[in-house]
């Protein structure tokens, strides 16, 4: 009976996810719909929060676009730790965690000096563990369905196969622009 309930839940979530996905824009990267080649390297990452997309670029050419889940409060810029928002601005990929709780993770250089000053003005800490990451082992089975709702505490979440591609293609030092 538990298996049937789980299957029905997954089917309902998938149906909801597909309906939600139709409202999102058509992808435009060279490798959209295909696995990114092993040798592909991005020199820029652009996240468009309103579109729920992350696009890898090489020399101004979009390589591949991924659909993402964001912080639970996706509208607006991150102001302080615990506000469940994804930051907006230009940052750098400045580290990586190969054995993350969320499969693999790329660290984003948030907070910058402006972010720190804004949080300080509110009497808060800015936070700092903002990542592009995959899914926990428990949730990996649902794959793309995780995008039905924004659920992170400010991070940018993709599926585990997607973070594997992004991990390979995005070296430390890559610029990441997070747009509203």
C-alpha positions in Angstrom: 0.0 0.0 0.0 2.9 2.4 0.8 4.3 1.8 -2.7 1.0 2.6 -4.3 0.7 5.8 -2.3 4.2 6.8 -3.2 3.6 6.2 -6.9 0.4 8.2 -6.8 2.2 11.1 -5.0 5.0 11.0 -7.6 2.5 11.0 -10.5 0.6 14.0 -8.9 3.9 15.9 -8.5 5.0 15.1 -12.0 1.7 16.3 -13.5 2.0 19.5 -11.4 5.6 19.9 -12.5 4.8 19.5 -16.1 1.9 22.0 -15.9 4.3 24.4 -14.1 7.0 23.8 -16.6 4.8 24.8 -19.6 4.7 28.4 -18.2 8.5 28.6 -18.3 10.4 29.8 -21.4 11.8 27.6 -24.1 15.4 26.7 -23.5 18.0 28.2 -25.9 21.4 26.6 -25.2 23.4 24.8 -27.9 23.3 21.6 -25.9 19.7 21.9 -24.5 18.2 18.4 -24.5 21.6 16.8 -24.8 24.4 15.9 -22.4 27.0 18.6 -22.2 30.3 17.2 -23.7 33.0 16.3 -21.3 35.4 19.0 -22.6 32.8 21.9 -22.5 33.9 24.8 -20.3 31.8 27.7 -19.2 33.3 31.2 -18.5 30.0 32.7 -17.2 26.9 31.5 -15.4 23.6 33.4 -15.5 20.7 32.7 -13.2 17.4 34.3 -14.1 15.3 33.9 -10.9 12.0 34.9 -12.5 12.4 32.3 -15.3 13.9 29.7 -12.8 16.8 29.1 -15.2 20.6 28.7 -14.9 22.5 29.1 -18.2 26.1 28.2 -18.9 27.9 30.5 -21.4 31.2 30.1 -23.2 32.5 33.3 -25.0 29.0 34.7 -25.0 27.4 31.6 -26.5 24.8 29.8 -24.3 25.9 26.2 -23.9 23.0 24.8 -21.9 20.1 26.0 -19.8 18.9 24.2 -16.7 15.6 24.7 -14.8 16.2 25.3 -11.1 14.6 25.6 -7.7 15.5 28.7 -5.6 15.1 29.9 -2.1 11.6 29.5 -0.6 11.1 33.3 -1.0 12.3 33.7 -4.6 11.3 37.3 -5.2 13.7 40.0 -4.1 17.3 40.1 -3.2 18.8 38.2 -0.2 19.1 40.6 2.7 20.3 38.4 5.6 20.8 34.9 6.8 17.6 33.0 7.2 15.4 35.1 4.8 15.1 32.2 2.4 16.0 34.4 -0.6 18.5 33.8 -3.3 20.9 36.7 -3.7 21.0 38.9 -6.8 24.1 40.4 -8.3 27.5 39.4 -9.7 29.6 36.9 -7.8 32.2 34.3 -8.4 32.3 30.5 -8.1 34.9 30.4 -5.4 34.9 26.8 -4.1 33.3 23.3 -4.4 32.2 20.5 -2.2 32.6 17.1 -3.8 30.9 15.2 -1.0 28.1 17.6 -0.2 24.9 16.7 1.7 23.3 17.8 -1.7 25.5 15.4 -3.8 27.9 18.0 -5.2 28.0 21.8 -4.6 29.6 24.9 -6.1 30.0 27.8 -3.6 29.0 31.3 -4.7 31.1 34.2 -3.3 28.0 35.8 -1.5 28.2 38.0 0.5 30.2 40.8 -1.0 30.9 44.1 0.9 27.5 45.6 -0.1 25.6 42.5 1.0 27.4 42.6 4.4 26.7 46.3 4.8 23.0 45.8 4.0 22.7 43.0 6.6 24.6 45.0 9.2 22.2 47.9 8.7 19.4 45.6 9.6 21.2 44.2 12.6 21.5 40.8 11.0 24.2 38.5 9.7 24.4 38.2 5.9 24.9 34.4 5.8 27.2 32.9 3.3 26.6 29.3 2.4 25.0 30.0 -1.0 25.6 27.2 -3.4 24.6 25.7 -6.7 23.8 22.1 -5.6 22.1 18.8 -6.4 19.7 16.8 -4.2 20.1 14.8 -1.1 20.2 11.0 -1.5 16.7 10.8 -0.1 15.2 13.2 -2.7 17.4 12.3 -5.7 14.8 9.7 -6.7 12.2 12.4 -7.5 14.7 14.2 -9.9 13.2 17.1 -11.8 10.0 17.0 -9.7 12.0 18.9 -7.0 11.4 22.0 -9.0 7.6 22.0 -8.4 8.2 24.4 -5.5 11.1 26.6 -4.5 12.5 24.9 -1.4 16.1 26.0 -0.6 17.3 28.5 2.0 18.7 30.6 -0.8 20.7 28.2 -2.9 20.1 27.2 -6.5 19.1 23.5 -6.8 19.3 21.2 -9.9 19.1 17.5 -10.2 22.2 15.3 -9.5 22.9 14.5 -13.1 22.7 18.2 -13.8 25.1 19.2 -11.0 27.5 16.6 -12.4 27.5 18.4 -15.7 27.7 21.9 -14.2 30.5 20.7 -11.8 32.6 19.6 -14.8 32.0 22.6 -16.9 32.3 25.4 -14.4 35.8 26.0 -13.0 36.5 28.0 -9.8 36.8 31.7 -10.7 33.9 31.6 -13.1 31.6 34.7 -12.9 28.0 34.1 -11.9 25.3 36.7 -12.4 22.1 36.2 -10.5 19.3 38.3 -12.0 15.8 39.0 -10.6 
